[in-house]
Amino acid sequence: MLNTFETILFSFRLVGIRYALLIFLSISLTLGLLLFAQDVLKGYEKSLLVKIIGSTAHVAVLFTTKLNNSETESVVTEVKKHASIDFTAKGLGYFGASNISIDGIKNTDDNDWEHEELKSQSPEVFLKGMVYTKEYAKYLKKVLISFDQENQQNTSKVNIAQSPDVSSVEKIYIGNNKPEDWDGLLTYRKPVAFPPSLYREIIDPYIKIVDYLFIQFTEAEKYFGTGNRLNDKNQFVVVSTLNTPVSDETIPIVTAYETIKYLLNGDTKSADSYNYLEFFLLDPMDATKVSNELKLIYKENVQIFAWPDKYASEMAIIKGFHLLLFSVMMGTGISIGLLLSSLLDITVRRKRRQLSILLSMGASERFVLQIFIYYSLYLGFVGFVAGVLLANILEYSLWFFININESVLAKYPYVIQQLHMEIQGIPKPVNIGLYNYLTILSIVLLICFISSYGSAIEGAKINPIEGLKES
């Protein structure tokens, strides 16, 4: 009686190495390339998640009425019952339309310089003014990019760790001045930051010198019932870009709490009140749970935005690509299984005499079954392992090539240098994980088993007397 290893060796002698090599290459190359594609896509998914989670509030709550400090704290307490909070930001916010304008100088066809003023009606925007805290300044430091690149390294008014974007935070909060100084400052300067996507509506590629962009909010009376305080003198200057993922919904514009308070009340000295809260959680995956609980408590009195809902379309696209690749993998696996089944059917017909000799010498039907099944399962397992190794080699090679210094490629053909430039920005591939590997391995082995079972049954049921009569 042969053991498992000896049975596998015997099966290769019987079926042949050539067929084994064909099946092995089919499985390993297919799995390797598709796993490589899955890991690259997983890298994009992780990159998007990191950007979303790191650059946007995990849960944002907009109330229909204003809250005082104690009411705000009660909301925070309610959230803490369902999730651990990293920090909370509070402020004022409203939805409304806006007008954007830009002053610039461009070179005309006659090589003359002329002044040009461009205006655009923007989509609906969400203006939010947030109270300054060290935690929120640290968050803004990650997402704001100042227009004034030359002065970024010389900023020290805001008492937070220095970085190239500190001046962006300072400009939004006008140097973090005392509340009593804000009214005078805001009579001439109300700084905001908005996403670069708004530039597409207004920017002229021929403009050579550009002043700051200006934005005017034409619907200040949206949720608060206050009079419209905007006129030509109340334009807001755009001092920073907001480097956050932009969803298909309203476009966020960031300013200081005192700025929007001045907009609504005409001064900053009135009692503080808030209608907008942002929660940054220690575990961002708790966002949906927190959102559902708050909706049950406050019902129609709030609008709640959780990051999984806000960016559902972006995540759905990536999941769709994952499903597509998995479907391709399944289809290819079934095709390989059909190829394996055909090869084993041919083997049974070609080796009918040898199988009859085995059966006449006392070999059991179970042993003949094992010959074909072990052969297929072994090829599936080895092909899977080789495919995983190939995927990892491709991932390492891709990441190494992306990060190689351009000077090293100077001596290589231009097509190599061009390829290096084209793939810049591809995120680091991320392994799909042990669970997914085991799932794929199980599917591969199942396909191999099903593909070989019919041929194994046919071989085991051969009549030795009739088989030996065949030449």
N, C-alpha and C positions, 0 to 999 in steps of 0.2 A: 504494500500500500504506500503510495507516494504522499509526502507531505505537501503543504501548499506551495512552497517555493519550488519543489521538484515538479509539481504539476504545471506551474507557470513556465518553467524552462522547457518542459515537454511540449506545451502548447505552442511555443515559439518554433520549435523544431518541426512540429506538424503543420502549422499554418504558414510559416515562412516569415523571414525577417523583412522582406521587401514590403509586404502588406503592412506590417507593424510600423515600419518607418513612415509610410505614407499617412497612416492614421495619426501617428505621433506628431508629425509636422503639421497636419491639418489642425489638430487640437491646440498645440502649443502656440502656433503663430496666430490663430484666430483669437484665443484667449488673451495672449500677450498684448496684441494691438488693441483689443476692446477694453481690457483692464487699464491699459495706458490711457486711453481716451476717457474712461470713467474717472481715473485719478486726476487728470488735468481738469475735468469738469468739476470734480470735488474741490479742487484748488480754487476755482472761480467762486464756487458756493461759499467756501470758507472766507475768501477775500471779501465777498459781498456782505456776509454776516458780520465780519469784524468791522467793516466800515459802517454798516447800519447801526449795530449795537454800540459802537464807540462814538458815533457822531450824531445820534438823535436820541431824544427822550424815549425811554422804554414804555412809559405810559404818560399821556398828556390828557389833562382834564380841563375843559372849558365850560364854566358855569354861565347860566343865563342871567344871574344876578351877582352883585359884588359881595365879597366876604370880608369880614374883619379878621384880625389876627387869631382870635380864639376859634372862629369857625374854620379858618384855614388849618389850624392845628388839629381840629377834630377829624378833618379829612385825612391828614397825615396819619393820625392814630388808627383810623380805619384801615388804611393801606398796610400798616405794620402788622395787622392781625393776619394777613394773608401772604406777606412776603417781606424779606429783609431789604431795607432801603440803604443804598449807598449814600445818596444825598437827594434833597428836594429843592427845586427852584420854584419861586412864586413870582407872579407879576400880573400884567394886564394884557389883553389881546382882543383883537376883533378881525372879522373878515370884511373885505371891501375891495372895490376896484381902485386903480391908481393910474396916474399919468407919469410917464418917464420921459425925461428930456436930457440932452447932452449937447454941450458946446464944444466945438473942435475946429481945427484949421486943417484944410486939405490942399493938396497940390492939384491945380486945374490942368486942363489940356495944354494951356499956354505957358505952363511952368510958373504960373502965378499962385500966390497963396491967398486963399479966401476963407472967411469965417463961415461956418455952417452950423445951424442949430437943428437938431433932429428931435422929433417927438413921437411917442408911441402910446397907444392905449394897451395896458398890460392885461393879462388875465386876472381873475380874482386872486387876491393875495391874502395872507394871514400875517398881520403885524403883531408882533409880541414884544413887550418891554419887560425885561426880567430884572429883579432886584439883584444888586451886586453882592456876591459872596465869594470867598476864596475858592470854594468848590466850583461854582459856576464859571468863574474866571478861568480856572484850570480847564474846564470843558471847552469854553470858547476859544482858548488858546489853541486847541486842536483843530477847530473847524473854521476859524476866520483867517483869511489871507489878506494882508494889507495891500492897498494900491501903492503906498509910499515905501518902496523897497529900500531906498537909500537911507532912511532914518530908522529902520527897524532895529538896528543894533545899539542905538543911542537912547533907548527908552528906559526910564527907571521910576516913573511916577507910580505905576501900579506895583504893589508889593507882592509880586508872584515871581516864580522862577523864570529867569531870562530864557527866551527862545526867539527865533526869527519872527514869530507872530505876536509878540507881546504888544507891539504898537497897535495892532488891530483891536485888542481888548481895550487899550487905553483910549482909542479914538471913539469907540462905541460909548464908553463911560466918561468921556472928556476928562481923562486924567483922574477919574474917581474923586471928583470934587465933592465938597460938603453940600448937603441939600440946599442950604441957604444961598449957595453960589449958582445954582442951576438956572434960575429964572433969567439972570443976566446973560448967561452963556447961550441959552436956548433961543434968545431973541434973534440970534444970527446963525446959529449952527445946531442942527438936529441930526446927528449921524445915525445911519442905519447900514446894515449889510444885507445883500440879497444874493441868490444863486447866480452863477455865470450864465445860466440858461436864458435869463432875461436880456442879455446882450444881443442874442440872435435877432430880436425884434427891432433893434434900433441902431446897432453899430454899423458904421460905414467903413469898409476895408480901406478906403482911400484917405481916411482921416489920418494925419500924421501926428498931430498934437492934440491931446484930449484932456479937457478939464474933468473934474469930478462929474459923475452922473448925478442928476437930481430926480427925486421922485416926489410926487404930490398925491396924497390920499384924498380921493374925492368922495368917499363914503364914510366919514368919521362917525356919522350917526347910523350905526348898524345894529348894535346890541345895547348901547348904553342910554340912548335917548337924549344925548347931549347935543347942543347946537354945533353946527359945522364951523370949526374954528380955522379952517384952512383958507388961505389966499395966496397971492403971489409971493408974499414975504415969508410964508410958512413952508417953503419947499424944504425937503429933507435931502441932505447930501449923502450919497452912497460912498462910504469910505473903505469898505472891505467887501470881499467876496465870501460867500458862505459855502464852504466846501463840504456839503453834505449830500447824500443821495436824494435826488428829487423824484418824488412819486408823480403819478398822473393826476393827483388831486391839486389842491391849492398850493401856491408857492409861498414858503415861509420867508419873512423878512424880520431881522433881529434888530432891536434897539435897546436902550437902557430903560429901566422902569420910570425914571424921572421924565424921560422924553415923551413917552406915551401919556403919562399923567399930565404933563403940560399940554399936550394935544387935546385931551378931553376936558381939562378943568381950567386951562388958561394960566395956571401956576403950579408949582410943586409943593406948596406949603400946606395944602389941605390934608386931612387925615388919610392915612394909607388904607387902601382897600385893594382886593385882588379878585380876579375872576378866572385866572389861568394858573394851573399847577403842572409842573413836570416832575416825574418820578424817575430816578435812575436806580435800578435794582441791582443787588449783588448777583442775583441769578436772573438774567434777562428773560429766560424761558418762563418765568412766573408772570410775565406781562399779561397774557390772555386771561389767566385766573383772576388777577387783580382787576382787569377791565370788566369782566363779567360780574364780579362782586359789587363794584361801584355802580354799574348800571342797575342792579337790583335795588340798591339803596336809594340812589338819587333820581332814578327813572328819567322823565323827560326834562329834568332841570339841568342836565349836563350833556355835553358832547365828549365822548371819550375816544382817544386814539391810541391804540396799542401797536407797537412796531410790527408784530406779525400780520396784523390786518392792513396796516398802512402800506406795507411793501409786499402784500400777498401776490401781486402780479409778477413782480421780479422773481420771487421765490418759486412761483408756479412755472415760470419759463425754465428755470434750472431743473426742477423736478421733471418737467416734460422731457428735457434732453436726457436725463437719467433713464426715464422710462423708455425712450427711443433706443438708447444704447443697449438697454437690457433686452428689448424686443429683438434687436439685431443679433445680440448674443444668443438668444433662444432660437431664433430662426436658423442661424449658422450652426448651432449645436444639433438641431434636428437634421439639418442637411448632412452633417458629418455622421450622425447616427444612421441615416439611410445609406450612406456610403459604406460604413462599417458593416451594416446588415447585408448589403449586396456582396461585399468581399467575403464574408463568412459563408454566405450561401454558395458562392463559387467554390470556396474551400471544401465544403461538405461534399459537393459533387465531384471535385477533383480527387479528394482523399477518401472516397467511399470505400475503396478496397482496404486501405490502411486501417480505417475505423472498424471494418468488418473483422480484420485480423485481431484487433484489440478485443473486440467483443467475444470472438470465438476462443480467445485465450483466457477468458474469465473476467475481463474488465466489466465493471458494472455500468449501467446506464448513468448513474450518478457521476461516475468518473468522467464519462464523455461530456456530460453537462458541464462539469467543472472546467474541463479543458477550454471550452469556448467562453464561458462566463469569466473565468479568471483572466484569460487573455484580454478580453475587452476591458474589464475593470482595471487591470494593471496599466493598460495603455491610457485609459482615461485619467488615472491618478498621476502617472508620470508626465503625461501631456499637460495636466493642470499645473503641476509643480514647475515645469519648464516655462509655461506661460506666465506664471507669477514672477519668476526670475527675469524673464524677458521684459515684462512691464516695468519692473524696478530698474533694470539696466537702462531702459529708454528714458524713464523719469530722471534718473541721475544724469544721464548724458544731456538731456534737454536743459536741466537746471544749470549744469556746468557750462554749457554753451551760452546760455543767456547771460551768465555772470562773468564770462571771460572778458578780459580787457580788450578794448578796441585796437590798441596798439599791437597786440599779439596777432590780430587778424590782418594787419596791414600787408603782410607778405603773401597772403592767400588771394585766390582769384576774387574778382569783384562780386560774383554771385554769392560767395560765402559771406562777405561783408554785408551785402544787401539782406541776406537771410537773417543775419544777426540783428540788423536794425528792425526788420519786420516783426520779429518775435519778442521784441522788448515790450514789457507790460504783461506778458503771460505770468500769472501767479505760480508760485511753487506748487507742484502736484501734491495732493494729499491722499494717503493710502485710504482705501475704502473701508478698511477695518476687518478684524478677524471674523465677525459675524457674517459679513457679506461674502468673505472668502469661503467660509464653510457652507453657506447657502449655494454658492456657485459650484463648489466641489460636489455637493450632494446632487445637484441637477445634472452635472456631467456624468457622474457615476450611474445615475438613474437612466439617462439616455443610453449609456453604454450597455447597461444590463438589459434594457428592453430590446436594444438592437441585436444583441447576441442570443437572446432567449429562444427565438424561433429557430435559428440555425442549430442551436445546441439540442433542442428537442428533436429536430429532424435527424441529426447525427446519432443521437442516443437510440432512436427507434429503428435504425437500420437492421434489416434481417441479415445476420452474418452469412447464411448459406447463399442468399441471392447476391450479396455484396462480393463474396469470394468468386462467384462465377463471372463477374465483370472483369474485363481485361485491364 
